[in-house]
Amino acid sequence: MAVLTIHEASRRSGLSEPTLRYYEEVGLVGPIDRDENSGHRRYRDEDLHVIEALACLRAVGVGIEDMRTYLANRARGRVAAAEQRDLLLRHAERIEAEIVAQHARLAYLREKAALWDARDRGDTAAEAEAVRRSIDAAGRLGAL
């Protein structure tokens, strides 16, 4: 059984030490054992499993309350499988919408760059076409 300091747990999970303290404070992890002499936190394997799951959830933009729900469902096991699936799919849909929005932003930037490239070359026909595509791309931005 590994016993890690907060610094080691931070390095292993990718979460900052203040984040680890905050997650303990709000009840997502812990209570974390303390060294009886120094009072410093000592993370066990079970703590690290939870922290690593939280790090992954945080990386995909899951908020504290949904993290709390995720951990509760995880503890409930199979009886909470459908709820767990729905929670994760809801976040997957959010990310899909973000991807669509980012693609629209990227398309706009590329079209504007093409417009300026055509202008730089003095190609009025290409510039006019790029203006049209830029307007279309700008319209897709407005739909976000």
Summary of the structure (lengths in Angstrom):
residues: 144
radius of gyration: 23.9
end to end distance: 49.3
largest distance: 77.4
contacts: 384
relative contact order: 0.08
helix: 76%
strand: 4%
